[in-house]
Amino acid sequence: MRKSLLKKVAAAALAGVMTCTMFGGLAYAEEEVTIAMLPKFKGENYFDAVKTGAEEASDELGITLLYDGPSQDQATNQKQVDILEGWIAQGVDAILVSPNDPTAIAPTLKKAQEAGIKVLTFDADAQEDSRDLFINQVSADAAAKGLLDAAKQDLTSKGYGDDKKANIALVSSTGTDANQNAWQAAIEELLTTDDYSFMVIQNKDTDILYPGTDETKVNAECATLISRMGPGEDQIQAAIALSSMSTPALGAQYESAASKPDATVITLTGLATPNALKTYIKDENNPLSTGVLWNCMDLGYLAVQTAYQLTTGEITTDSESITAGRLGDKEITDRQVVLGDALVFDASNVDEFDY
Protein backbone atom coordinates (compact mmCIF):
# COMPACT_ATOMS: atom_id res chain seq x y z
CA MET A 1 0.00 0.00 0.00
CA ARG A 2 1.13 3.54 -0.61
CA LYS A 3 2.62 5.07 2.58
CA SER A 4 1.25 8.29 4.00
CA LEU A 5 3.27 11.47 3.68
CA LEU A 6 4.64 11.23 7.21
CA LYS A 7 5.55 7.57 6.84
CA LYS A 8 7.43 8.41 3.66
CA VAL A 9 9.43 11.07 5.46
CA ALA A 10 10.21 8.73 8.35
CA ALA A 11 11.17 5.84 6.12
CA ALA A 12 13.42 8.09 4.04
CA ALA A 13 15.15 9.48 7.13
CA LEU A 14 15.81 6.04 8.58
CA ALA A 15 17.16 4.74 5.30
CA GLY A 16 19.29 7.80 4.70
CA VAL A 17 17.54 8.46 1.41
CA MET A 18 18.54 11.86 0.06
CA THR A 19 16.31 12.25 -3.00
CA CYS A 20 13.43 14.50 -2.05
CA THR A 21 10.66 16.42 -3.76
CA MET A 22 9.12 19.63 -2.45
CA PHE A 23 5.35 19.53 -2.03
CA GLY A 24 3.38 22.18 -0.16
CA GLY A 25 6.48 23.25 1.79
CA LEU A 26 7.20 19.68 2.98
CA ALA A 27 9.83 17.32 1.66
CA TYR A 28 9.12 13.63 1.06
CA ALA A 29 11.31 10.87 -0.30
CA GLU A 30 10.46 9.22 -3.58
CA GLU A 31 9.52 5.59 -3.15
CA GLU A 32 10.39 2.79 -5.56
CA VAL A 33 7.42 1.76 -7.70
CA THR A 34 6.62 -1.91 -8.26
CA ILE A 35 4.36 -2.87 -11.16
CA ALA A 36 3.15 -6.45 -11.64
CA MET A 37 2.15 -7.68 -15.09
CA LEU A 38 -0.07 -10.74 -15.68
CA PRO A 39 -0.57 -12.03 -19.26
CA LYS A 40 -3.22 -14.57 -20.21
CA PHE A 41 -0.40 -17.13 -20.37
CA LYS A 42 3.36 -17.35 -20.77
CA GLY A 43 5.63 -19.02 -23.30
CA GLU A 44 4.16 -17.71 -26.55
CA ASN A 45 5.47 -15.16 -29.08
CA TYR A 46 2.75 -12.59 -28.53
CA PHE A 47 3.13 -12.13 -24.79
CA ASP A 48 6.92 -12.60 -24.99
CA ALA A 49 7.01 -9.52 -27.23
CA VAL A 50 4.72 -7.62 -24.84
CA LYS A 51 7.10 -8.49 -22.01
CA THR A 52 10.06 -7.12 -23.98
CA GLY A 53 8.34 -3.75 -24.37
CA ALA A 54 7.29 -3.74 -20.71
CA GLU A 55 10.88 -4.34 -19.65
CA GLU A 56 12.07 -1.50 -21.88
CA ALA A 57 9.68 0.91 -20.16
CA SER A 58 10.53 -0.32 -16.66
CA ASP A 59 14.24 0.13 -17.35
CA GLU A 60 13.63 3.68 -18.59
CA LEU A 61 11.55 4.54 -15.54
CA GLY A 62 13.80 2.83 -13.02
CA ILE A 63 11.03 0.73 -11.49
CA THR A 64 10.59 -2.90 -10.47
CA LEU A 65 8.59 -5.03 -12.92
CA LEU A 66 7.17 -8.37 -11.81
CA TYR A 67 6.02 -10.60 -14.67
CA ASP A 68 4.22 -13.90 -14.21
CA GLY A 69 1.34 -15.89 -15.68
CA PRO A 70 -0.05 -19.40 -16.13
CA SER A 71 1.25 -21.81 -18.74
CA GLN A 72 -0.67 -22.11 -22.00
CA ASP A 73 -2.30 -25.39 -21.00
CA GLN A 74 -3.44 -23.93 -17.65
CA ALA A 75 -4.66 -20.53 -18.82
CA THR A 76 -7.62 -20.35 -16.44
CA ASN A 77 -9.12 -17.61 -14.33
CA GLN A 78 -8.19 -19.46 -11.14
CA LYS A 79 -4.51 -19.61 -12.09
CA GLN A 80 -4.54 -15.86 -12.71
CA VAL A 81 -6.33 -15.25 -9.40
CA ASP A 82 -3.71 -17.28 -7.52
CA ILE A 83 -0.95 -15.04 -8.88
CA LEU A 84 -2.94 -11.87 -8.20
CA GLU A 85 -3.55 -12.86 -4.58
CA GLY A 86 0.20 -13.09 -4.05
CA TRP A 87 0.76 -9.62 -5.48
CA ILE A 88 -2.06 -8.15 -3.39
CA ALA A 89 -0.49 -9.61 -0.26
CA GLN A 90 2.89 -8.23 -1.34
CA GLY A 91 1.41 -4.75 -1.73
CA VAL A 92 2.57 -3.88 -5.23
CA ASP A 93 1.77 -0.39 -6.51
CA ALA A 94 0.01 -1.35 -9.73
CA ILE A 95 -1.23 -4.47 -11.48
CA LEU A 96 -1.51 -4.92 -15.24
CA VAL A 97 -3.61 -7.91 -16.28
CA SER A 98 -4.87 -9.49 -19.50
CA PRO A 99 -7.88 -11.45 -18.19
CA ASN A 100 -8.84 -14.91 -19.37
CA ASP A 101 -12.35 -14.25 -18.00
CA PRO A 102 -13.36 -10.59 -17.60
CA THR A 103 -16.24 -11.34 -15.23
CA ALA A 104 -14.77 -14.07 -13.04
CA ILE A 105 -11.59 -12.09 -12.36
CA ALA A 106 -13.45 -8.91 -11.35
CA PRO A 107 -13.83 -9.68 -7.60
CA THR A 108 -10.08 -10.18 -7.24
CA LEU A 109 -9.31 -6.99 -9.14
CA LYS A 110 -11.74 -5.09 -6.91
CA LYS A 111 -9.94 -6.56 -3.89
CA ALA A 112 -6.69 -5.13 -5.24
CA GLN A 113 -8.33 -1.73 -5.73
CA GLU A 114 -9.65 -1.78 -2.17
CA ALA A 115 -6.09 -2.44 -1.01
CA GLY A 116 -4.96 0.78 -2.70
CA ILE A 117 -3.40 -0.86 -5.75
CA LYS A 118 -3.90 0.70 -9.19
CA VAL A 119 -5.50 -1.87 -11.50
CA LEU A 120 -5.14 -1.67 -15.27
CA THR A 121 -6.03 -4.14 -17.99
CA PHE A 122 -4.15 -4.58 -21.26
CA ASP A 123 -4.72 -6.69 -24.38
CA ALA A 124 -8.15 -7.77 -23.05
CA ASP A 125 -10.47 -5.89 -20.73
CA ALA A 126 -12.26 -6.83 -17.51
CA GLN A 127 -15.45 -5.42 -16.05
CA GLU A 128 -15.14 -1.64 -16.18
CA ASP A 129 -15.84 -1.25 -12.47
CA SER A 130 -12.94 -3.56 -11.59
CA ARG A 131 -10.14 -1.62 -13.27
CA ASP A 132 -8.93 1.96 -13.46
CA LEU A 133 -7.77 2.08 -17.09
CA PHE A 134 -7.67 -0.27 -20.09
CA ILE A 135 -4.66 -0.20 -22.43
CA ASN A 136 -6.26 -1.35 -25.66
CA GLN A 137 -4.03 -2.38 -28.55
CA VAL A 138 -6.66 -1.50 -31.15
CA SER A 139 -10.32 -0.55 -31.28
CA ALA A 140 -12.79 -3.34 -32.05
CA ASP A 141 -13.74 -1.72 -35.36
CA ALA A 142 -10.09 -1.35 -36.41
CA ALA A 143 -9.30 -4.98 -35.50
CA ALA A 144 -12.33 -6.26 -37.38
CA LYS A 145 -11.52 -4.17 -40.45
CA GLY A 146 -7.89 -5.35 -40.43
CA LEU A 147 -8.93 -9.01 -40.25
CA LEU A 148 -11.54 -8.70 -42.98
CA ASP A 149 -9.22 -6.65 -45.20
CA ALA A 150 -6.56 -9.35 -44.86
CA ALA A 151 -9.01 -12.05 -45.93
CA LYS A 152 -10.51 -9.88 -48.65
CA GLN A 153 -7.05 -9.12 -50.09
CA ASP A 154 -6.42 -12.80 -50.77
CA LEU A 155 -9.99 -13.80 -51.65
CA THR A 156 -10.36 -11.16 -54.35
CA SER A 157 -7.04 -12.21 -55.88
CA LYS A 158 -8.54 -15.71 -56.15
CA GLY A 159 -11.67 -14.57 -57.94
CA TYR A 160 -14.16 -14.06 -55.13
CA GLY A 161 -16.37 -10.98 -55.03
CA ASP A 162 -19.91 -9.77 -55.66
CA ASP A 163 -20.44 -12.48 -58.30
CA LYS A 164 -18.80 -15.25 -56.27
CA LYS A 165 -19.54 -15.53 -52.56
CA ALA A 166 -17.03 -16.83 -50.03
CA ASN A 167 -18.06 -18.72 -46.89
CA ILE A 168 -15.96 -17.78 -43.88
CA ALA A 169 -15.32 -19.30 -40.45
CA LEU A 170 -14.00 -17.58 -37.32
CA VAL A 171 -11.71 -19.24 -34.78
CA SER A 172 -11.86 -17.49 -31.41
CA SER A 173 -10.58 -18.89 -28.09
CA THR A 174 -12.66 -19.45 -24.96
CA GLY A 175 -15.76 -17.43 -25.72
CA THR A 176 -15.18 -15.34 -22.58
CA ASP A 177 -12.42 -13.11 -23.95
CA ALA A 178 -13.83 -9.58 -24.00
CA ASN A 179 -11.67 -8.35 -26.88
CA GLN A 180 -12.29 -11.33 -29.14
CA ASN A 181 -16.03 -11.11 -28.52
CA ALA A 182 -15.92 -7.41 -29.42
CA TRP A 183 -13.90 -8.14 -32.57
CA GLN A 184 -16.33 -10.89 -33.56
CA ALA A 185 -19.31 -8.58 -33.12
CA ALA A 186 -17.58 -5.88 -35.18
CA ILE A 187 -16.77 -8.42 -37.91
CA GLU A 188 -20.40 -9.52 -38.09
CA GLU A 189 -21.47 -5.89 -38.39
CA LEU A 190 -18.97 -5.16 -41.18
CA LEU A 191 -20.12 -8.24 -43.10
CA THR A 192 -23.46 -6.48 -43.61
CA THR A 193 -21.79 -3.60 -45.47
CA ASP A 194 -21.18 -3.43 -49.23
CA ASP A 195 -17.39 -3.71 -48.91
CA TYR A 196 -17.55 -7.19 -47.36
CA SER A 197 -21.01 -8.47 -48.31
CA PHE A 198 -19.54 -11.21 -50.53
CA MET A 199 -18.12 -12.85 -47.37
CA VAL A 200 -20.69 -14.92 -45.48
CA ILE A 201 -20.89 -16.81 -42.18
CA GLN A 202 -23.39 -19.50 -43.14
CA ASN A 203 -23.96 -21.05 -39.72
CA LYS A 204 -22.79 -19.46 -36.47
CA ASP A 205 -23.19 -22.73 -34.58
CA THR A 206 -20.70 -24.58 -36.77
CA ASP A 207 -18.61 -21.79 -38.33
CA ILE A 208 -17.59 -19.84 -35.21
CA LEU A 209 -15.25 -22.00 -33.15
CA TYR A 210 -14.13 -21.72 -29.52
CA PRO A 211 -11.28 -24.21 -29.00
CA GLY A 212 -9.95 -22.52 -25.84
CA THR A 213 -6.26 -22.03 -25.07
CA ASP A 214 -5.07 -25.62 -24.81
CA GLU A 215 -2.63 -26.12 -27.70
CA THR A 216 -3.73 -29.70 -28.41
CA LYS A 217 -7.39 -28.74 -28.69
CA VAL A 218 -6.60 -25.66 -30.79
CA ASN A 219 -4.63 -27.78 -33.25
CA ALA A 220 -7.39 -30.41 -33.39
CA GLU A 221 -10.12 -27.85 -34.08
CA CYS A 222 -8.01 -26.12 -36.74
CA ALA A 223 -7.26 -29.46 -38.42
CA THR A 224 -10.99 -30.22 -38.56
CA LEU A 225 -11.68 -26.78 -40.02
CA ILE A 226 -9.03 -27.28 -42.72
CA SER A 227 -10.76 -30.54 -43.70
CA ARG A 228 -14.00 -28.58 -44.23
CA MET A 229 -12.40 -26.10 -46.63
CA GLY A 230 -12.67 -26.09 -50.41
CA PRO A 231 -14.54 -24.48 -53.35
CA GLY A 232 -17.97 -26.03 -52.73
CA GLU A 233 -21.05 -24.07 -51.67
CA ASP A 234 -21.22 -26.07 -48.43
CA GLN A 235 -17.49 -25.68 -47.75
CA ILE A 236 -15.44 -22.90 -46.14
CA GLN A 237 -13.32 -20.63 -48.34
CA ALA A 238 -11.76 -18.41 -45.66
CA ALA A 239 -10.75 -19.10 -42.06
CA ILE A 240 -10.05 -16.06 -39.86
CA ALA A 241 -8.45 -16.65 -36.46
CA LEU A 242 -8.96 -14.17 -33.63
CA SER A 243 -6.24 -15.45 -31.31
CA SER A 244 -2.46 -15.60 -31.55
CA MET A 245 -2.58 -19.36 -30.87
CA SER A 246 -5.13 -20.34 -33.50
CA THR A 247 -3.66 -18.40 -36.44
CA PRO A 248 -0.32 -20.25 -36.61
CA ALA A 249 -2.25 -23.46 -35.85
CA LEU A 250 -4.21 -22.95 -39.09
CA GLY A 251 -0.98 -22.67 -41.08
CA ALA A 252 0.59 -25.66 -39.35
CA GLN A 253 -2.47 -27.89 -39.74
CA TYR A 254 -2.74 -27.08 -43.43
CA GLU A 255 0.93 -27.95 -43.82
CA SER A 256 0.54 -31.30 -42.07
CA ALA A 257 -2.84 -32.29 -43.54
CA ALA A 258 -2.75 -35.59 -45.45
CA SER A 259 -5.40 -34.31 -47.84
CA LYS A 260 -4.96 -30.60 -48.45
CA PRO A 261 -7.68 -28.39 -49.94
CA ASP A 262 -6.54 -26.50 -53.03
CA ALA A 263 -4.60 -23.45 -51.81
CA THR A 264 -5.71 -21.47 -54.85
CA VAL A 265 -9.36 -21.48 -53.71
CA ILE A 266 -9.07 -20.88 -49.96
CA THR A 267 -7.38 -18.42 -47.64
CA LEU A 268 -6.21 -18.44 -44.03
CA THR A 269 -5.44 -15.38 -41.93
CA GLY A 270 -5.69 -14.03 -38.41
CA LEU A 271 -4.03 -12.35 -35.48
CA ALA A 272 -0.49 -13.40 -34.55
CA THR A 273 3.03 -12.05 -34.45
CA PRO A 274 4.87 -11.82 -37.79
CA ASN A 275 7.53 -14.28 -36.57
CA ALA A 276 4.86 -16.84 -35.70
CA LEU A 277 3.47 -16.70 -39.27
CA LYS A 278 6.54 -15.93 -41.33
CA THR A 279 7.22 -19.52 -42.43
CA TYR A 280 3.68 -20.00 -43.70
CA ILE A 281 3.37 -16.57 -45.33
CA LYS A 282 6.59 -17.09 -47.31
CA ASP A 283 5.50 -20.57 -48.43
CA GLU A 284 3.71 -20.09 -51.74
CA ASN A 285 1.97 -23.44 -51.30
CA ASN A 286 0.38 -22.46 -47.98
CA PRO A 287 -2.85 -20.41 -48.16
CA LEU A 288 -1.92 -18.49 -45.00
CA SER A 289 -0.63 -15.48 -46.90
CA THR A 290 -1.47 -12.60 -44.54
CA GLY A 291 -1.45 -11.82 -40.84
CA VAL A 292 -2.85 -9.03 -38.70
CA LEU A 293 -1.47 -7.49 -35.55
CA TRP A 294 -0.01 -4.37 -33.93
CA ASN A 295 3.38 -3.73 -32.38
CA CYS A 296 3.28 -6.02 -29.35
CA MET A 297 6.40 -4.48 -27.81
CA ASP A 298 4.76 -1.05 -28.02
CA LEU A 299 1.70 -2.47 -26.24
CA GLY A 300 3.84 -3.65 -23.31
CA TYR A 301 5.73 -0.35 -23.28
CA LEU A 302 2.53 1.71 -23.27
CA ALA A 303 0.99 -0.46 -20.54
CA VAL A 304 3.89 0.07 -18.13
CA GLN A 305 4.17 3.78 -18.93
CA THR A 306 0.45 4.20 -18.19
CA ALA A 307 0.56 2.16 -14.98
CA TYR A 308 3.55 4.15 -13.73
CA GLN A 309 2.02 7.53 -14.47
CA LEU A 310 -1.28 6.52 -12.88
CA THR A 311 0.58 5.36 -9.77
CA THR A 312 2.63 8.54 -9.44
CA GLY A 313 -0.31 10.83 -10.12
CA GLU A 314 0.97 12.20 -13.43
CA ILE A 315 -2.34 11.08 -14.92
CA THR A 316 -5.70 10.14 -13.42
CA THR A 317 -8.64 8.11 -14.66
CA ASP A 318 -10.14 11.42 -15.81
CA SER A 319 -7.13 12.45 -17.89
CA GLU A 320 -7.70 12.94 -21.61
CA SER A 321 -4.19 12.09 -22.80
CA ILE A 322 -0.85 10.63 -21.78
CA THR A 323 2.66 11.36 -23.02
CA ALA A 324 4.05 7.84 -23.14
CA GLY A 325 7.80 8.09 -23.60
CA ARG A 326 8.98 7.26 -27.11
CA LEU A 327 5.37 6.65 -28.24
CA GLY A 328 4.46 10.30 -27.70
CA ASP A 329 0.93 11.44 -26.95
CA LYS A 330 -1.95 8.96 -26.77
CA GLU A 331 -5.58 9.87 -26.17
CA ILE A 332 -7.50 8.56 -23.18
CA THR A 333 -11.19 8.15 -23.93
CA ASP A 334 -13.71 6.55 -21.58
CA ARG A 335 -10.81 5.32 -19.44
CA GLN A 336 -9.20 3.58 -22.43
CA VAL A 337 -5.77 4.23 -23.90
CA VAL A 338 -5.62 2.97 -27.49
CA LEU A 339 -2.26 2.04 -29.03
CA GLY A 340 -3.20 2.46 -32.70
CA ASP A 341 -4.52 0.84 -35.88
CA ALA A 342 -4.18 -2.77 -36.92
CA LEU A 343 -1.37 -3.78 -39.28
CA VAL A 344 -1.82 -6.23 -42.16
CA PHE A 345 1.43 -7.95 -43.15
CA ASP A 346 2.21 -10.32 -46.01
CA ALA A 347 5.20 -11.68 -47.94
CA SER A 348 6.15 -8.18 -49.08
CA ASN A 349 6.82 -6.84 -45.59
CA VAL A 350 6.83 -9.68 -43.05
CA ASP A 351 10.65 -9.64 -42.83
CA GLU A 352 10.55 -6.04 -41.62
CA PHE A 353 9.26 -7.12 -38.20
CA ASP A 354 11.26 -8.93 -35.53
CA TYR A 355 8.69 -10.04 -32.98
Rosetta blueprint (number, residue, H / E / L):
1 M L
2 R L
3 K L
4 S L
5 L H
6 L H
7 K H
8 K H
9 V H
10 A H
11 A H
12 A H
13 A H
14 L H
15 A H
16 G L
17 V L
18 M L
19 T L
20 C E
21 T E
22 M E
23 F E
24 G L
25 G L
26 L E
27 A E
28 Y E
29 A E
30 E L
31 E L
32 E L
33 V L
34 T E
35 I E
36 A E
37 M E
38 L E
39 P L
40 K L
41 F L
42 K L
43 G L
44 E L
45 N H
46 Y H
47 F H
48 D H
49 A H
50 V H
51 K H
52 T H
53 G H
54 A H
55 E H
56 E H
57 A H
58 S H
59 D H
60 E H
61 L H
62 G L
63 I L
64 T E
65 L E
66 L E
67 Y E
68 D L
69 G L
70 P L
71 S L
72 Q H
73 D H
74 Q H
75 A L
76 T L
77 N H
78 Q H
79 K H
80 Q H
81 V H
82 D H
83 I H
84 L H
85 E H
86 G H
87 W H
88 I H
89 A H
90 Q H
91 G L
92 V L
93 D L
94 A E
95 I E
96 L E
97 V E
98 S L
99 P L
100 N L
101 D L
102 P L
103 T L
104 A L
105 I L
106 A H
107 P H
108 T H
109 L H
110 K H
111 K H
112 A H
113 Q H
114 E H
115 A L
116 G L
117 I L
118 K E
119 V E
120 L E
121 T E
122 F E
123 D L
124 A L
125 D L
126 A L
127 Q L
128 E H
129 D H
130 S H
131 R L
132 D L
133 L E
134 F E
135 I E
136 N E
137 Q L
138 V L
139 S L
140 A H
141 D H
142 A H
143 A H
144 A H
145 K H
146 G H
147 L H
148 L H
149 D H
150 A H
151 A H
152 K H
153 Q H
154 D H
155 L H
156 T H
157 S H
158 K L
159 G L
160 Y L
161 G E
162 D L
163 D L
164 K E
165 K L
166 A E
167 N E
168 I E
169 A E
170 L E
171 V E
172 S L
173 S L
174 T L
175 G L
176 T L
177 D L
178 A H
179 N H
180 Q H
181 N H
182 A H
183 W H
184 Q H
185 A H
186 A H
187 I H
188 E H
189 E H
190 L H
191 L L
192 T L
193 T L
194 D H
195 D H
196 Y H
197 S L
198 F L
199 M E
200 V E
201 I L
202 Q L
203 N L
204 K H
205 D H
206 T H
207 D H
208 I E
209 L E
210 Y L
211 P L
212 G L
213 T L
214 D L
215 E H
216 T H
217 K H
218 V H
219 N H
220 A H
221 E H
222 C H
223 A H
224 T H
225 L H
226 I H
227 S H
228 R L
229 M E
230 G L
231 P L
232 G L
233 E L
234 D L
235 Q L
236 I E
237 Q L
238 A E
239 A E
240 I E
241 A E
242 L L
243 S L
244 S L
245 M L
246 S H
247 T H
248 P H
249 A H
250 L H
251 G H
252 A H
253 Q H
254 Y H
255 E H
256 S H
257 A L
258 A L
259 S L
260 K L
261 P L
262 D L
263 A L
264 T L
265 V L
266 I L
267 T E
268 L E
269 T E
270 G E
271 L E
272 A L
273 T L
274 P H
275 N H
276 A H
277 L H
278 K H
279 T H
280 Y H
281 I H
282 K L
283 D L
284 E L
285 N L
286 N L
287 P L
288 L E
289 S L
290 T E
291 G E
292 V E
293 L E
294 W L
295 N L
296 C H
297 M H
298 D H
299 L H
300 G H
301 Y H
302 L H
303 A H
304 V H
305 Q H
306 T H
307 A H
308 Y H
309 Q H
310 L H
311 T H
312 T H
313 G L
314 E L
315 I L
316 T L
317 T L
318 D L
319 S L
320 E L
321 S E
322 I E
323 T E
324 A L
325 G H
326 R H
327 L H
328 G L
329 D E
330 K E
331 E E
332 I E
333 T E
334 D L
335 R L
336 Q E
337 V E
338 V E
339 L L
340 G L
341 D L
342 A L
343 L E
344 V E
345 F E
346 D E
347 A L
348 S L
349 N L
350 V H
351 D H
352 E H
353 F L
354 D L
355 Y L
